[in-house]
Every structure is written in structure tokens, then in C-alpha cells.
Amino acid sequence: MKLKIKQTIALALVLILSGGVFAQTNMTENKRPRVREAGLKIGILPIGALNSITDVAGVKVGHTTLIRGETIRTGVTAIVPHGGNLFQEKVPGAIFVGNGFGKLAGSTQVNELGEIETPILLTSTLSVPRTADFLLDFMLGLTGNENVQSINPLVAETNDGFLNDIRGRHITQADVFAALKNAQNQTVEEGAIGAGTGTIAFGWKGGIGTSSRKIPAALGGYTVGVLVQTNFGGVLSIDGAPVGIELGKYYLKDAIERENKTTSKNKNDLNDTADGSIIIVIATDAPIDARQLKRMAARSMSGLARTGSAMTNGSGDYAIAFSTAPDVRVRMGENLRNVKLLSNDAMSPLFLAVIEATEEAIYNSMFRATTIKGKENRTVEALPIDETLKILRRYNKIR
């Protein structure tokens, strides 16, 4: 009894101090495996120690999760390229647009100058302007930025309006600052957390997922890490196995069956349009510039395609890539730079690493996500792990 009282008091303190923010960590989520823990191996390249974007030295990730009442299911995820002042020590970066139906604040300057000068924030669609404003507050307050008069906040989004009161625009300055200040270079929490709290993927619960790959030492020994915010649809394929079809939930299923006069339209089919978007964030320690980073970002779309994405009209599909290599950073006051970069011929292993890590990160976002109930009593079920593993065994993907 005393233990339960202490636990209740501790939970109450957490909620009070966080303004009601609840970081979802429960027994159900803890039991849900990542894909490798379930016995599935994606691709041929080895993974990093954490199989995470944080395997790239210096990269940190933080979340703020908002689960309040019956209608608020949203949050913020922060990806921090290095621990210094990003405005004073920018990283080379690039953005690739697979489909531009989205609100990626700061994208044009990144692609024009080839530099990223703030952490990358992911959030809900209608919260982008406020989140960008709060990111400006954070950056303007950093030591060394006292006289800065222009900062390009980089904020991306997916639409969580099915489960979340998206019109309420509930993200606050405290939420943004918490995600930034709590960012760590350790294991990244995945699933229905942070910016992935209210998202949907292939009709099941989506969220945040991550993965990494290591390039063989003979080819440079570089690390590539990917983090995704999944909120899109299509015909789910896992390592080539037609999981979505086998589970009976996939894009255009109702339309095809109506054509064959085998069913009537299901108004609650979450995969009926396959809209929603995905943000793919790519980090590497390879010494490359914005041009090569954009080439890497473009390859992430191949990883997305492997999962069965339909890349529909209403799905904003974006990739943001950056390098953390100290020698290629852009420092204030440098008028002449002497930088050694990888050649075009050295890029192919990095391309494969991006493809594999993107594919696996998407699967992790779904494997780790838990069922969420949100506004209007809507419920999005988590991907059924046991049934999925049976399908994968039947297709000889795991043994």
C-alpha cells in the first residue's frame, strides 16, 4: 500500500511539473519489440550500437508528449545535430521533397545555402508556426546570439488531426524547450511519443522510429542514422512480405472490392486515402556537403517505397539530411574554407545505408507504437504483432 501511495504521489508530481504532459511509457509499450528484437533483419549492412540516429556522434533526440483529457494527442520531437551553438557552428544540410503537400518551415533557405542553423523540430501541422516561434526564442536566448537578427528555424510536420484536437494548437514554449533541453544521445524512445503521439501509418498506429547503419571500415567506416515521423498509408510490405494484404487493411481495398462487388464502402477505413505525410531525418558523420546530402535524402524515398507507401496526393513526403563531421561545419566569420569531401564514387555505400535505415525506422515506428484513443472516441489500433510475425514466418522472413 505504501508503495502504491508513493507511486501515485510521484506520478502527480510529474504531471504537475510538466503542466499535464504525460510521456507514455507503460507495460504494454515495453513489451512491444523493435523489429530486430522480433527476429527480423532488414538489409545487409551492420547496425550501430543503439540502432538509432543517435549512433551518429553528437546527435541528440528529445521528446515532449502531450496526452491530456480525451482530445489532446500530440507533441514535439527535437533532433539536435551537435551540442554547441548551431547558429554559430552550422552543419551542412539539404532537404529533398518527394511530395510537397506539407508545411516545412525553413526549407527554402536550407536548400539555398546548404546549411542548417537550428535543431530540427517535428510536430503537428497547425502547430508549425508557433513551434517555429518558440524555437526562435530558444535560439535567440543562447549565449553568443545576443546580436543575431535573422535565424532560420527548421520545423517539419505531419497531420495528427484524426486523434488530436489539431485546431487547438496546444504546443507551448515550455513543450518546445523541454524537448530541446531533454534531448540525449542515448536510446531514442519510439512509437506513440513526441511528434508521433497522434499519427497513423498504413491504417495502424504510427509514430517515431529510428535505425542506423555502419559502413565497412574499408569504405570509410561512417555511420548513417535515420529518424522518422510516420503518418502515411499504402499497402504495407515488411521486408517484401505483403503484411497489409494478409491482414486485410490496405490502400484502395474497399474500392477494389466494391468494383468486384464483394463489399460495401467502410467509412471508418483509416487507409482509404493513404494521406498524412512522413518526415525522414538523416544524419551522418561522413564529410559531405549539401549537394551530396541532398543525394542521400533522395535515396530515402527508396526506403520509403520498400514499405509500400503510396505517396498519395495528400501525403507530404520529406527528407532532411545533415552531416555532423566537424571539418565540414560552417563557422561564423569564415570567409575562405578549405574542406575535404567525399567523392561521388564514395557515396554509393551511404546511399544503401540510408535506404536500409529508412525502411527499418518505419517498421520500428509501427512495432513500438501502442493503441491510442483520441478525440471523438476514435481509436487507432497498434499493428498486431503476433499476427504480423506469423505472416513474416510464413514468408520466411524470420525463423
Order of alpha helices (4+ residues) and beta strands (2+ residues): alpha-alpha-beta-beta-beta-alpha-beta-beta-alpha-beta-alpha-beta-beta-beta-beta-alpha-alpha-beta-alpha-beta-beta-alpha-beta-beta-alpha
